[in-house]
Amino acid sequence: MKTMTCRELGGTCDQKLTASSWDEIVGKMTEHVMENHPDVAKEMEKMHTEDPQKWGKEMRPKWEAAAETSE
């Protein structure tokens, strides 16, 4: 398991998100942003339309480098 904040994943708050895989954290981040940050969700949607892989290219190395947690 790894824990990262919304801000570490490109969002705007310090809500902690915990997941056991990259795909799981992507899903949790997407859900979190859509529910809590509609303005950021629109920005991310626009970025995804322009370059579907940009966010992943920027954030996956951060995920890979994050320390394992015991949660």
N, C-alpha and C positions, 0 to 999 in steps of 0.2 A: 504494500500500500504506500501511496505517496500523497502528500497534502500540499496544495498550492493555493494561493489566494486568487480571487477574481482579478485583482490588480496585476499579479504576476503573469496572468494569462491574457493580459491586454484589456481587462475591464477597468472599473472605476472604484471598486470598494475592496475591503479587506476580508470579505466573507471567505472562510476556508472551505475548499472543496477537496474531498478525499476520494481516490479511486485506485484500482489495482492495475489499470491498463490505460494506454493512451486513448483508445477508443471510448473507454468509460469516462475519462475526464472530459473529452470533447463533448459527449452527451450531457454531462452534468453542467459544463460551462454554458452550453447552448441553452439549456433549460433555465439556468440561473439568470442569464442575461435577458432572455425573453420575458421572464417574470418580473425582474427587478430593475432592469435598465433598458427600457424600450428605445431610448435614443441611441445607446451603444449597439443594440440589436440592429437598428437600421444602418448604422455605419458598417457593422460587420457584414451585413447582407450585401451592401454596396461593394465592399472589398472582395467578398466571395464572388460576386458577379464579374468583377474586373479581373481577378486572379484567384481561382478557386483554391489554389495551393499556398497562397501567401501566408495566411495565418498559421497554418501547420508548419511551414518552413521556419517561421520565426519562433513559434512556441514549442514545437516538439523537442528541440535541443534543450530548452529549459526544463521540460518534463523529464527528459532522459538524465539530466544532471541533478535533479531533485533527489534529496536523501529519502531512503525508505523510512516509513514511520511504523510504529507499532499499533496504530489505531485499527 
